[in-house]
Amino acid sequence: MTTEIDNIHLNYSESKPELSEIQSFYNGATVFFLTGATGFLGNLLLEKIIRTCSGVKRIYILIREKKGLSTEIRFKELFNDPVFEVMKKEQPNFIEKISAVIGDCKLPNLGIGEQNIAILKNEINIVIHSAATVRFDEHLRTAVNINIVALQDLIKLSQQMKDLKSFVHISTAYSNCVGRDVVDEIFYKPPISGNQLVKILDCLDDNYITKITPVLLNEWPNTYAMTKAVAESEILTYGKGLPIGIVRPSMIITTYKEPIPGWINNVYGPTGIVAATGVGLLRCMCANPNFVADLIPGDFVINSILAASWDIHIQWKEHNNSNNIIQSNCLSDEAFLPPIFNSISSNTNPLTWGEFSAISRTVSRNNPSSKLIWPVMLKLTGNKNEFNIYCFLLHTIPAYIVDFLARLTGRKPKLMDAYRKIHKFCDVIAYFSLQSWTFNDKNMQSLWNRLSKLDQSLFNFDIANMDWYDFLVKHAQGIRLYVLKDPLTTVEEGRKLNKKLYMLHYTVITVLTAFLLMILYYIFVLIMK
């Protein structure tokens, strides 16, 4: 399948060069266990390891039934996405390396059957835990089961793996953002332990949990951030003696270059902003234009995770050797402290919300979508009262007018319902766009500097040298192609539509202005009487 965006990748398999250090780590007998393979990061991880580390022996992926589709069907359909096209060309026999493990992170022991558990205990060398519910408004019980309990169960299972070399837990840079301005690559005290939280929820029904969730969250912005914070502490509780570590990405957005530029399959965070702005729906946003938007491309995150997995193993071996441990399953008096890597952009290549908005808006205006419903504009404000006024003028009034006309013509009104969802999305993201944090990434920078030149080219995550404008062009085009399903061949159609909408836009503004002036005039007359 050919995409609209230039397919940029490096094919190392043709020349068959000497393996790099990281490739050698994954080569041969190495066996993967990957959770969250059907999600955005999981897709990229699966694609990258097969394409770049073709010597991997086998990859087990945890997969569950969803929306009436069996695990078998989901497994087959997984590789139909454009993100796997490059991999399939370079590694045509890729399917022979992948085995599906039926399971569900919402269930005890990840819902894995005894037979598969026995296989995992005997064969797995590397675990990457990317499964999570990333919905900010997820029910607390569900968030706890997926983000905390599943991690506990996976660590317990890993303790029984005979030859575990590395375990990477993917968290978030915002897991420890409450009550501090600086977030270091260290463990922080959680608001509550995982077991305490589980005991509380086990005593309550779902409706009561919904009612008391704001109390349990306290200062935490949502169930996602809170459960991720608690999950990190579970690594210290259950992961003693394991070669385990954490990667904390900030706001993950589309890929930059590999396997294809601009690929994305969700509308979370900044991706949703660009998608809604690109069709003219989102016209104002509550964000401080001077604050840093800590964005990180998806392929950079994946590369840092695979590099961190290698480095965790190196650090764990060095720790064991320094403590005169001969067998890897013997524990030292001085426990191995799991390393943490903040995968962020703000330290070495900061981008403000104002810059992000301006570039994304310019790209969308220059290449308007054929699915426009209103001209592209995006007004940023750091004042919530001002934002509410903009929402009323730019969202609510036009939505009521359009829905009223829809009713008159016998069509179903949809715009106001869409804006209710958008305003809820804006409220959620405002917590992060109206604040600024300093995320230290000394460990991540040190990891980058330890990589060989070949590994730096194969697993690039050097954000310092990335051109934000070049990336955000690919970002907007990728969202247009993969989220809006609007190919670049419709640009001319979009330009014609944009002209018509601008005419309608100014007509509506003129009518509304005249209407408001008339109301003000009558108010003035009444006051004067």
C-alpha positions as CSV (number, residue, x, y, z in Angstrom):
1,M,0.0,0.0,0.0
2,T,1.4,3.4,-1.0
3,T,0.8,6.3,1.3
4,E,0.3,10.0,0.3
5,I,3.3,10.9,2.4
6,D,6.8,10.1,1.3
7,N,7.8,6.7,2.6
8,I,11.2,7.4,4.2
9,H,13.1,4.4,5.7
10,L,16.4,2.8,5.8
11,N,16.7,-0.8,4.5
12,Y,19.5,-2.4,6.4
13,S,18.6,-6.0,5.3
14,E,19.9,-5.6,1.7
15,S,23.5,-4.9,2.6
16,K,23.4,-7.1,5.7
17,P,25.9,-5.1,7.8
18,E,27.4,-6.2,11.0
19,L,24.9,-6.1,13.8
20,S,24.9,-3.2,16.2
21,E,25.0,-3.7,20.0
22,I,21.3,-3.3,20.4
23,Q,20.5,-5.6,17.4
24,S,22.8,-8.2,18.9
25,F,20.9,-8.0,22.2
26,Y,17.6,-8.8,20.4
27,N,19.2,-11.3,18.1
28,G,19.2,-15.1,18.2
29,A,17.4,-16.7,21.2
30,T,15.8,-13.5,22.4
31,V,12.1,-13.9,22.9
32,F,9.7,-11.0,23.4
33,F,6.5,-10.6,25.3
34,L,4.6,-7.5,24.3
35,T,1.4,-6.2,25.9
36,G,-0.6,-3.5,24.2
37,A,0.4,-4.6,20.7
38,T,-2.8,-3.5,19.2
39,G,-2.4,0.1,20.4
40,F,-0.4,2.9,18.9
41,L,2.9,2.3,20.7
42,G,2.4,-1.4,20.5
43,N,2.0,-1.3,16.7
44,L,5.2,0.7,16.4
45,L,7.1,-1.5,18.8
46,L,6.1,-4.6,16.9
47,E,6.9,-3.2,13.5
48,K,10.3,-1.8,14.6
49,I,11.6,-4.9,16.3
50,I,10.7,-7.1,13.4
51,R,12.0,-4.7,10.7
52,T,15.2,-3.6,12.4
53,C,16.1,-6.6,14.6
54,S,15.1,-9.4,12.3
55,G,17.2,-11.9,14.3
56,V,14.6,-12.0,17.0
57,K,13.5,-15.6,17.5
58,R,9.8,-15.1,18.5
59,I,7.4,-12.4,19.7
60,Y,4.4,-13.2,21.9
61,I,1.7,-10.5,21.9
62,L,-1.1,-10.3,24.3
63,I,-4.4,-9.9,22.5
64,R,-8.1,-9.9,23.6
65,E,-11.5,-10.0,22.0
66,K,-12.9,-6.5,21.3
67,K,-16.2,-5.2,19.9
68,G,-17.4,-8.7,19.0
69,L,-14.2,-9.5,17.1
70,S,-12.4,-12.7,18.2
71,T,-8.7,-12.7,19.0
72,E,-7.9,-14.6,15.8
73,I,-9.7,-12.0,13.6
74,R,-8.0,-9.1,15.5
75,F,-4.6,-10.8,15.0
76,K,-5.1,-11.2,11.3
77,E,-6.4,-7.6,10.9
78,L,-3.6,-6.2,13.0
79,F,-1.2,-6.2,10.0
80,N,-3.5,-4.6,7.5
81,D,-2.6,-1.1,8.8
82,P,-0.3,1.0,6.6
83,V,2.3,1.2,9.4
84,F,3.3,-2.4,8.7
85,E,3.8,-2.0,4.9
86,V,7.5,-1.3,5.0
87,M,8.0,-4.2,7.5
88,K,6.1,-6.6,5.3
89,K,8.3,-5.7,2.3
90,E,11.6,-6.1,4.1
91,Q,10.5,-9.1,6.2
92,P,8.0,-11.0,4.2
93,N,8.1,-14.0,6.6
94,F,7.4,-11.9,9.6
95,I,4.3,-13.7,10.6
96,E,6.3,-16.8,11.4
97,K,7.9,-14.9,14.3
98,I,4.7,-13.8,16.0
99,S,2.4,-15.8,18.3
100,A,-0.8,-14.4,19.8
101,V,-1.4,-15.1,23.5
102,I,-5.1,-14.8,24.4
103,G,-5.6,-12.5,27.4
104,D,-7.0,-9.3,28.8
105,C,-5.4,-6.8,31.2
106,K,-8.7,-6.3,32.9
107,L,-8.7,-9.9,34.1
108,P,-6.7,-11.6,36.9
109,N,-3.3,-12.8,35.8
110,L,-4.0,-10.9,32.5
111,G,-6.5,-13.6,31.6
112,I,-3.7,-15.9,30.4
113,G,-4.4,-19.6,30.5
114,E,-2.1,-22.0,32.4
115,Q,-0.6,-23.5,29.3
116,N,0.5,-20.1,27.9
117,I,1.8,-19.1,31.3
118,A,4.0,-22.1,31.3
119,I,5.3,-21.2,27.9
120,L,6.0,-17.6,28.9
121,K,7.8,-18.7,32.1
122,N,10.2,-21.0,30.1
123,E,10.8,-18.9,27.0
124,I,10.5,-15.2,27.6
125,N,13.7,-13.1,27.8
126,I,12.3,-9.6,27.3
127,V,9.1,-8.0,28.5
128,I,7.7,-4.7,27.2
129,H,4.6,-3.6,29.0
130,S,2.8,-0.9,26.9
131,A,-0.8,-1.9,27.6
132,A,-2.7,0.8,29.4
133,T,-6.0,2.6,29.3
134,V,-5.1,6.2,28.3
135,R,-8.6,7.6,28.6
136,F,-8.4,10.4,31.0
137,D,-12.1,9.9,32.1
138,E,-11.8,6.1,32.4
139,H,-13.8,4.6,35.3
140,L,-11.5,4.3,38.3
141,R,-12.0,0.6,38.7
142,T,-11.2,-0.1,35.1
143,A,-8.1,2.2,35.2
144,V,-6.9,0.5,38.4
145,N,-7.3,-3.0,36.9
146,I,-5.5,-2.2,33.6
147,N,-2.9,0.3,34.8
148,I,-2.0,-1.2,38.2
149,V,-3.2,-4.7,38.8
150,A,-2.2,-5.9,35.3
151,L,1.3,-4.6,36.0
152,Q,1.5,-6.3,39.4
153,D,0.4,-9.6,37.8
154,L,2.9,-9.3,35.0
155,I,5.8,-8.6,37.4
156,K,4.8,-11.6,39.5
157,L,4.9,-13.7,36.3
158,S,8.2,-12.2,35.3
159,Q,9.7,-13.2,38.7
160,Q,9.2,-16.8,37.5
161,M,10.7,-16.4,34.1
162,K,13.8,-18.5,33.9
163,D,16.0,-16.2,31.7
164,L,14.6,-12.7,31.9
165,K,17.0,-10.2,30.6
166,S,15.0,-7.0,30.6
167,F,11.5,-5.6,31.6
168,V,10.4,-2.2,30.4
169,H,7.3,-0.6,31.9
170,I,5.9,2.4,29.8
171,S,4.6,5.1,32.1
172,T,4.1,8.8,31.4
173,A,6.1,11.9,32.2
174,Y,2.9,13.3,33.8
175,S,2.5,10.5,36.4
176,N,4.3,12.7,39.0
177,C,3.3,16.2,37.9
178,V,1.0,17.0,40.9
179,G,2.5,19.3,43.6
180,R,5.9,19.8,41.9
181,D,7.3,21.9,39.1
182,V,10.4,19.7,38.5
183,V,10.1,16.0,37.6
184,D,13.3,14.0,37.9
185,E,14.1,10.5,36.7
186,I,13.4,9.0,40.2
187,F,10.7,7.2,42.0
188,Y,8.2,9.4,43.9
189,K,6.0,8.5,46.8
190,P,2.6,7.5,45.4
191,P,-0.7,9.0,46.7
192,I,-1.7,5.5,47.9
193,S,-0.4,2.0,47.4
194,G,-1.8,-0.2,44.7
195,N,-3.1,-2.8,47.2
196,Q,-4.7,-0.2,49.4
197,L,-6.5,1.3,46.4
198,V,-7.7,-2.2,45.2
199,K,-9.0,-3.0,48.7
200,I,-11.0,0.2,48.8
201,L,-12.6,-0.3,45.3
202,D,-13.4,-4.0,46.1
203,C,-15.7,-2.8,48.9
204,L,-17.7,-0.4,46.6
205,D,-20.0,-0.7,43.6
206,D,-19.3,1.1,40.4
207,N,-21.9,3.9,40.9
208,Y,-20.5,4.8,44.3
209,I,-16.9,4.7,43.0
210,T,-18.0,7.2,40.3
211,K,-19.4,9.5,43.0
212,I,-16.3,9.4,45.2
213,T,-13.7,9.4,42.4
214,P,-13.1,13.2,42.7
215,V,-12.3,12.7,46.4
216,L,-9.9,9.8,45.8
217,L,-8.2,11.8,43.0
218,N,-7.8,14.8,45.2
219,E,-5.3,17.0,43.3
220,W,-4.7,14.5,40.5
221,P,-6.2,15.7,37.2
222,N,-7.6,12.3,36.1
223,T,-7.7,8.6,36.7
224,Y,-5.0,8.0,34.1
225,A,-2.3,10.1,35.8
226,M,-3.1,8.9,39.2
227,T,-3.1,5.2,38.4
228,K,0.1,5.6,36.4
229,A,1.8,7.2,39.5
230,V,0.6,4.3,41.7
231,A,1.8,1.8,39.2
232,E,5.4,3.1,39.2
233,S,5.6,2.4,42.9
234,E,4.5,-1.2,42.4
235,I,7.7,-1.8,40.5
236,L,9.7,-1.3,43.7
237,T,7.2,-3.5,45.7
238,Y,7.0,-6.4,43.3
239,G,10.1,-6.1,41.0
240,K,12.9,-6.6,43.5
241,G,15.8,-8.5,41.8
242,L,14.4,-8.1,38.3
243,P,16.2,-6.3,35.4
244,I,13.4,-3.8,35.3
245,G,13.0,-0.1,34.4
246,I,10.6,2.6,33.3
247,V,10.3,4.9,30.3
248,R,8.2,8.0,30.8
249,P,7.1,9.6,27.5
250,S,5.5,13.1,27.5
251,M,2.7,13.8,25.0
252,I,3.2,11.3,22.2
253,I,2.2,12.4,18.7
254,T,2.6,11.0,15.2
255,T,5.8,9.4,13.9
256,Y,8.4,11.7,12.4
257,K,10.1,9.5,9.8
258,E,9.8,5.8,10.4
259,P,8.3,3.5,9.3
260,I,6.2,6.2,7.5
261,P,6.1,9.9,8.3
262,G,3.1,11.2,10.2
263,W,1.4,7.9,11.1
264,I,-1.1,7.9,13.9
265,N,-4.2,5.9,14.8
266,N,-5.8,7.9,17.6
267,V,-7.0,11.4,18.4
268,Y,-5.6,11.8,21.9
269,G,-4.0,15.0,23.1
270,P,-2.4,17.3,20.6
271,T,-3.4,15.0,17.7
272,G,-7.1,15.7,18.5
273,I,-6.3,19.4,18.5
274,V,-4.8,19.3,15.0
275,A,-7.6,17.0,13.7
276,A,-10.4,19.2,15.0
277,T,-8.7,22.4,13.9
278,G,-8.0,20.9,10.4
279,V,-11.7,20.6,9.7
280,G,-12.6,23.9,11.3
281,L,-14.3,22.5,14.4
282,L,-11.9,23.6,17.1
283,R,-11.5,27.4,16.9
284,C,-10.3,28.3,20.3
285,M,-8.3,26.5,23.0
286,C,-7.5,27.1,26.6
287,A,-3.6,27.1,26.6
288,N,-0.9,29.5,27.6
289,P,0.9,30.3,24.2
290,N,4.1,30.9,26.1
291,F,4.2,27.6,27.9
292,V,6.1,24.6,26.5
293,A,4.1,21.9,24.8
294,D,6.2,18.8,25.6
295,L,5.6,16.8,22.5
296,I,7.5,13.7,21.4
297,P,7.2,11.8,18.1
298,G,6.0,8.2,18.3
299,D,9.1,6.7,16.5
300,F,11.4,8.5,18.9
301,V,9.6,7.0,21.9
302,I,9.8,3.5,20.4
303,N,13.5,3.8,19.7
304,S,14.2,5.0,23.2
305,I,12.2,2.1,24.7
306,L,14.2,-0.5,22.7
307,A,17.4,1.2,23.7
308,A,16.4,1.4,27.3
309,S,15.6,-2.3,27.3
310,W,19.1,-3.0,26.2
311,D,20.6,-0.6,28.7
312,I,18.5,-1.9,31.7
313,H,20.0,-5.4,31.0
314,I,23.6,-3.9,30.9
315,Q,23.0,-2.0,34.1
316,W,21.5,-5.0,35.8
317,K,24.5,-7.2,34.8
318,E,27.0,-4.6,36.0
319,H,25.1,-4.3,39.3
320,N,25.2,-8.1,39.8
321,N,28.9,-8.3,38.8
322,S,29.8,-5.5,41.2
323,N,28.1,-7.4,44.0
324,N,29.9,-10.7,43.1
325,I,26.7,-12.4,42.0
326,I,27.4,-15.4,39.9
327,Q,23.9,-16.5,39.1
328,S,21.5,-14.0,37.8
329,N,18.7,-15.3,40.0
330,C,20.5,-14.6,43.2
331,L,19.6,-11.3,45.0
332,S,22.2,-8.8,46.2
333,D,22.2,-7.3,49.6
334,E,22.0,-4.0,47.8
335,A,18.9,-4.2,45.6
336,F,19.1,-3.2,41.9
337,L,17.4,0.3,41.6
338,P,15.3,0.3,38.4
339,P,16.4,3.1,36.1
340,I,13.9,5.7,34.9
341,F,14.1,7.4,31.5
342,N,12.1,10.6,30.8
343,S,11.4,10.7,27.1
344,I,10.7,14.4,26.6
345,S,11.5,17.3,24.3
346,S,11.3,20.4,26.5
347,N,14.9,20.3,27.8
348,T,16.9,20.2,24.5
349,N,14.3,21.3,21.9
350,P,11.4,23.2,23.5
351,L,8.3,24.1,21.5
352,T,5.6,26.4,22.9
353,W,1.9,26.0,22.5
354,G,1.9,29.2,20.5
355,E,4.4,27.9,18.1
356,F,2.7,24.5,17.8
357,S,-0.6,26.3,17.1
358,A,0.8,28.7,14.6
359,I,2.6,26.0,12.5
360,S,-0.3,23.6,12.6
361,R,-2.7,26.3,11.6
362,T,-0.6,27.4,8.8
363,V,-0.2,23.9,7.4
364,S,-3.9,23.3,7.6
365,R,-4.7,26.6,5.9
366,N,-2.2,26.0,3.1
367,N,-3.6,22.5,2.4
368,P,-7.2,22.7,3.5
369,S,-9.2,19.5,4.0
370,S,-12.1,18.6,1.7
371,K,-13.9,17.8,5.0
372,L,-14.0,21.4,6.2
373,I,-17.1,22.5,8.0
374,W,-15.8,26.0,8.9
375,P,-12.6,28.0,8.0
376,V,-9.5,27.1,9.9
377,M,-8.6,29.3,12.9
378,L,-7.4,28.6,16.4
379,K,-7.3,31.3,19.1
380,L,-5.3,30.5,22.2
381,T,-5.9,32.0,25.6
382,G,-4.5,31.3,29.0
383,N,-7.6,32.8,30.7
384,K,-10.5,30.4,31.3
385,N,-13.1,33.2,31.4
386,E,-11.9,34.5,28.1
387,F,-11.9,31.0,26.7
388,N,-15.5,30.5,27.7
389,I,-16.4,33.7,25.8
390,Y,-14.6,32.5,22.7
391,C,-16.3,29.1,23.0
392,F,-19.7,30.8,23.1
393,L,-19.0,33.1,20.2
394,L,-17.0,30.8,18.0
395,H,-18.5,27.4,18.8
396,T,-21.9,27.5,20.5
397,I,-23.6,30.2,18.5
398,P,-22.6,28.9,15.1
399,A,-23.5,25.3,16.2
400,Y,-27.0,26.4,17.3
401,I,-27.5,28.2,14.0
402,V,-26.3,25.2,11.9
403,D,-28.3,22.7,14.0
404,F,-31.4,25.0,13.6
405,L,-31.0,25.0,9.8
406,A,-30.5,21.2,9.9
407,R,-33.8,20.8,11.7
408,L,-35.6,23.0,9.1
409,T,-34.3,20.9,6.3
410,G,-35.2,17.6,8.0
411,R,-31.7,16.6,8.9
412,K,-30.4,15.4,12.2
413,P,-28.6,18.2,14.2
414,K,-25.1,17.1,15.1
415,L,-22.9,20.1,15.6
416,M,-23.8,20.9,19.2
417,D,-23.3,17.3,20.3
418,A,-19.8,17.5,18.6
419,Y,-19.0,20.7,20.5
420,R,-20.0,19.1,23.9
421,K,-17.4,16.4,23.3
422,I,-14.8,19.0,22.1
423,H,-15.4,21.2,25.1
424,K,-15.0,18.2,27.4
425,F,-11.7,17.4,25.6
426,C,-10.6,21.1,26.1
427,D,-11.3,20.9,29.8
428,V,-9.2,17.7,30.1
429,I,-6.2,19.0,28.2
430,A,-6.3,22.5,29.9
431,Y,-4.6,21.0,33.0
432,F,-1.5,20.3,30.9
433,S,-1.7,23.4,28.5
434,L,-2.1,25.9,31.4
435,Q,0.9,24.6,33.4
436,S,4.5,24.1,32.6
437,W,6.9,21.6,34.2
438,T,10.7,21.0,34.0
439,F,11.3,17.3,33.1
440,N,14.9,16.4,33.6
441,D,16.2,13.8,31.2
442,K,19.8,13.2,32.3
443,N,19.4,9.4,32.1
444,M,17.9,9.5,28.6
445,Q,20.7,11.8,27.4
446,S,23.3,9.6,29.0
447,L,21.7,6.6,27.3
448,W,21.9,8.4,23.9
449,N,25.6,9.2,24.4
450,R,26.4,5.6,25.2
451,L,25.0,4.3,22.0
452,S,27.3,3.5,19.1
453,K,27.0,5.5,15.9
454,L,25.3,2.6,14.2
455,D,22.7,2.3,17.0
456,Q,22.2,6.1,17.0
457,S,21.2,5.8,13.3
458,L,19.1,2.7,13.8
459,F,17.4,3.8,17.0
460,N,17.3,7.6,16.7
461,F,15.7,9.5,19.5
462,D,17.8,12.6,19.5
463,I,15.2,15.3,19.8
464,A,17.8,18.1,20.0
465,N,18.4,18.0,16.2
466,M,14.8,17.7,15.1
467,D,13.3,20.5,13.0
468,W,9.9,21.2,14.5
469,Y,8.5,22.9,11.4
470,D,9.4,19.9,9.2
471,F,7.9,17.5,11.7
472,L,4.7,19.5,12.3
473,V,4.1,19.5,8.5
474,K,4.3,15.7,8.5
475,H,2.3,15.7,11.7
476,A,-0.6,17.6,10.1
477,Q,-0.5,15.7,6.8
478,G,-0.4,12.4,8.7
479,I,-3.5,13.3,10.7
480,R,-5.2,14.4,7.5
481,L,-4.4,11.1,5.8
482,Y,-4.7,8.5,8.7
483,V,-7.3,10.1,11.0
484,L,-9.5,12.2,8.7
485,K,-9.0,9.7,5.8
486,D,-8.6,12.7,3.5
487,P,-5.8,12.2,0.9
488,L,-3.6,15.1,-0.2
489,T,-5.1,14.8,-3.7
490,T,-8.2,16.6,-2.4
491,V,-6.3,19.8,-1.6
492,E,-7.8,21.7,-4.6
493,E,-11.3,20.6,-3.6
494,G,-10.5,21.8,-0.1
495,R,-9.4,25.2,-1.3
496,K,-12.6,25.7,-3.2
497,L,-14.6,24.7,-0.2
498,N,-12.6,27.0,2.0
499,K,-13.4,30.0,-0.2
500,K,-17.2,29.3,0.1
501,L,-16.9,28.8,3.8
502,Y,-15.1,32.1,4.2
503,M,-17.9,33.9,2.4
504,L,-20.4,32.2,4.7
505,H,-18.2,33.0,7.7
506,Y,-18.2,36.7,7.0
507,T,-21.9,36.7,6.2
508,V,-22.7,35.1,9.6
509,I,-20.4,37.5,11.4
510,T,-22.0,40.5,9.7
511,V,-25.5,39.3,10.6
512,L,-24.6,38.5,14.2
513,T,-22.8,41.9,14.5
514,A,-25.9,43.7,13.2
515,F,-28.1,41.7,15.5
516,L,-26.0,42.5,18.6
517,L,-25.8,46.2,17.7
518,M,-29.6,46.3,17.3
519,I,-30.0,44.7,20.7
520,L,-27.5,47.2,22.3
521,Y,-29.4,50.0,20.6
522,Y,-32.8,49.0,22.1
523,I,-31.1,48.5,25.5
524,F,-29.7,52.0,25.3
525,V,-33.1,53.4,24.3
526,L,-34.8,51.6,27.3
527,I,-32.2,52.9,29.7
528,M,-32.6,56.5,28.4
529,K,-36.3,56.4,29.0
